[in-house]
């Protein structure tokens, strides 16, 4: 059925929808940015020169490297490995493993990290002078068997250990594992069950299925919140002063500010270092998300358009 040119609709004179409030918001943002720039350039109390000198002092750099960077890497290593293990326990069919993982996450998610570190630094040493690691009731068992050993593998001096950087890393890592467990559990259950069934049909064990099939696909869901947790851990290393650990970035800058009465420049220095470390981690998180997100709704993917029946073409 043919249609004449007169029956066809004419050109549509469409006008875009106006958004006046966008311009109002833009004007407000410009005003706020101008006020901040004016404050930075005209208020000498910021004292950026002194802040730059504080940033480059040896105690601050040592605190940045040992307390912040090493503390973050160590705590996140414990948190990620422990979180994956706790998540697998939470998804297990064994009720004992499920109950243990629930109690672990309930306990460490319910305690503020500052309180936990303060308890490790002061309370544990008060309760135990030494901790013996070995077979439970080793002395009684040795006496029954007529042996001289007490089945103790090694002894830990709690008073010395509780004030070290390693104690702070362990405390932060145990706390982080509780949060990483929920992140890993969300990633694992996001993988279709058919993937597990197919792997088991090929003869893979549960461990092989988890390592080779489930976890690689779950990384797409796990990586973004893990990056956020890593950046948050950089800031949480400032809580290591509760141990107390003095080789830490915030502790050193605050000590310099208190000693020299340059309070604001010390805050500017520590803020700048946290922003630098956080920015580097954000860039790394972006590329990790891009790598593990390949093939999942990637923009620019080519689509095949089906041709109608009888359509020709060269």
Secondary structure, 3 states (H helix, E strand, C coil): CCCCHHHCCCCCCCCCCCCHHHHHHHHHHHHHHHHHHHHHHHCHHHCHHHHHHHHCCHHHHHHHHHHHHHHHHHHHHHHHHHHHHHHHHHCCCCHHHHHHHHHHHHHHHHCCHHHHHHHHHHHHHHHCCEEEEECCCHHHHHHHHCCCCCCEEEEEEHHHHCCCHHHHHHHHHHHHHHHHHHHHHHHHHCCCHHHHHHHHHCCCCHHHHHHHHHHHHHHHHHHHHHHHHHHHHHHHHHHHHHCCCCCCHHHHHHHHHHHHCCHHHHHHHHHHHHHHHHHHHHHHHHHHHHHHCCCCCCCCCCCCCCCCCCCCCC
